[in-house]
Amino acid sequence: FFGTFAAAPQALKIIQTRQARDVSLVTYLFAMTGGTLWGVYGWLEGAPSIVFWNGVSLLMCASIIWLKLRHSQPES
């Protein structure tokens, strides 16, 4: 549970400040890769809870990446 929602505070901070320049894109790409691999493992092992929680984790990481790309551009 805690690992899945570890990205939530970062997402909230980006939403509040509308600034993500200092957030590492590579970190969240690595986290998405790890979540994807764990999800595949869960699927191959027939473990729906592993698939579910890693799917949620992927959504969290994807939202951080989207926020990073959206809020890293200088405002015009």
C-alpha atoms as a printed R data frame, in Angstrom:
   type eleno elety resid chain resno      x       y       z
1  ATOM     1    CA   PHE     A     1  0.000   0.000   0.000
2  ATOM     2    CA   PHE     A     2  2.689   2.513   1.000
3  ATOM     3    CA   GLY     A     3  4.869   1.697  -1.994
4  ATOM     4    CA   THR     A     4  1.912   2.081  -4.319
5  ATOM     5    CA   PHE     A     5  0.996   5.524  -3.027
6  ATOM     6    CA   ALA     A     6  4.549   6.785  -2.461
7  ATOM     7    CA   ALA     A     7  4.175   9.126  -5.440
8  ATOM     8    CA   ALA     A     8  0.974  10.739  -4.129
9  ATOM     9    CA   PRO     A     9  2.674  13.461  -2.038
10 ATOM    10    CA   GLN     A    10  4.809  14.461  -5.034
11 ATOM    11    CA   ALA     A    11  1.738  14.642  -7.270
12 ATOM    12    CA   LEU     A    12 -0.083  16.803  -4.726
13 ATOM    13    CA   LYS     A    13  2.935  19.107  -4.393
14 ATOM    14    CA   ILE     A    14  3.147  19.573  -8.165
15 ATOM    15    CA   ILE     A    15 -0.582  20.290  -8.377
16 ATOM    16    CA   GLN     A    16 -0.379  22.832  -5.538
17 ATOM    17    CA   THR     A    17  2.742  24.658  -6.755
18 ATOM    18    CA   ARG     A    18  2.274  24.112 -10.508
19 ATOM    19    CA   GLN     A    19  6.021  23.539 -10.699
20 ATOM    20    CA   ALA     A    20  7.844  20.295 -11.465
21 ATOM    21    CA   ARG     A    21 11.192  21.483 -12.728
22 ATOM    22    CA   ASP     A    22 13.083  19.723  -9.906
23 ATOM    23    CA   VAL     A    23 11.244  16.394 -10.210
24 ATOM    24    CA   SER     A    24 13.357  13.645 -11.767
25 ATOM    25    CA   LEU     A    25 11.716  12.222 -14.874
26 ATOM    26    CA   VAL     A    26 14.166   9.301 -14.932
27 ATOM    27    CA   THR     A    27 13.167   8.253 -11.405
28 ATOM    28    CA   TYR     A    28  9.515   7.916 -12.359
29 ATOM    29    CA   LEU     A    29 10.347   6.190 -15.650
30 ATOM    30    CA   PHE     A    30 12.359   3.635 -13.656
31 ATOM    31    CA   ALA     A    31  9.487   3.257 -11.178
32 ATOM    32    CA   MET     A    32  7.070   2.662 -14.075
33 ATOM    33    CA   THR     A    33  9.403   0.043 -15.521
34 ATOM    34    CA   GLY     A    34  9.595  -1.721 -12.156
35 ATOM    35    CA   GLY     A    35  5.827  -1.586 -11.727
36 ATOM    36    CA   THR     A    36  5.320  -2.968 -15.216
37 ATOM    37    CA   LEU     A    37  7.703  -5.855 -14.596
38 ATOM    38    CA   TRP     A    38  6.062  -6.670 -11.244
39 ATOM    39    CA   GLY     A    39  2.636  -6.497 -12.918
40 ATOM    40    CA   VAL     A    40  3.744  -8.927 -15.619
41 ATOM    41    CA   TYR     A    41  5.158 -11.214 -12.931
42 ATOM    42    CA   GLY     A    42  1.855 -11.095 -11.059
43 ATOM    43    CA   TRP     A    43 -0.057 -11.853 -14.225
44 ATOM    44    CA   LEU     A    44  2.207 -14.797 -15.075
45 ATOM    45    CA   GLU     A    45  1.889 -16.145 -11.516
46 ATOM    46    CA   GLY     A    46 -1.878 -15.640 -11.470
47 ATOM    47    CA   ALA     A    47 -1.680 -13.172  -8.561
48 ATOM    48    CA   PRO     A    48 -4.404 -10.558  -9.112
49 ATOM    49    CA   SER     A    49 -3.413  -8.485  -6.079
50 ATOM    50    CA   ILE     A    50  0.106  -7.976  -7.478
51 ATOM    51    CA   VAL     A    51 -1.350  -7.002 -10.849
52 ATOM    52    CA   PHE     A    52 -3.888  -4.631  -9.264
53 ATOM    53    CA   TRP     A    53 -1.532  -2.773  -6.915
54 ATOM    54    CA   ASN     A    54  1.161  -2.439  -9.553
55 ATOM    55    CA   GLY     A    55 -1.472  -1.143 -11.964
56 ATOM    56    CA   VAL     A    56 -2.384   1.523  -9.421
57 ATOM    57    CA   SER     A    57  1.316   2.296  -8.992
58 ATOM    58    CA   LEU     A    58  1.681   2.667 -12.758
59 ATOM    59    CA   LEU     A    59 -1.194   5.152 -12.804
60 ATOM    60    CA   MET     A    60  0.453   7.154 -10.019
61 ATOM    61    CA   CYS     A    61  3.790   7.231 -11.844
62 ATOM    62    CA   ALA     A    62  2.116   8.083 -15.146
63 ATOM    63    CA   SER     A    63  0.333  11.002 -13.490
64 ATOM    64    CA   ILE     A    64  3.637  12.305 -12.085
65 ATOM    65    CA   ILE     A    65  5.239  12.043 -15.527
66 ATOM    66    CA   TRP     A    66  2.303  13.860 -17.113
67 ATOM    67    CA   LEU     A    67  2.453  16.579 -14.446
68 ATOM    68    CA   LYS     A    68  6.225  16.828 -14.873
69 ATOM    69    CA   LEU     A    69  5.935  17.329 -18.615
70 ATOM    70    CA   ARG     A    70  3.045  19.761 -18.211
71 ATOM    71    CA   HIS     A    71  4.529  21.915 -15.447
72 ATOM    72    CA   SER     A    72  8.221  21.920 -16.363
73 ATOM    73    CA   GLN     A    73  7.754  24.310 -19.262
74 ATOM    74    CA   PRO     A    74  8.374  27.990 -18.553
75 ATOM    75    CA   GLU     A    75  5.163  29.985 -18.547
76 ATOM    76    CA   SER     A    76  4.725  32.321 -21.516
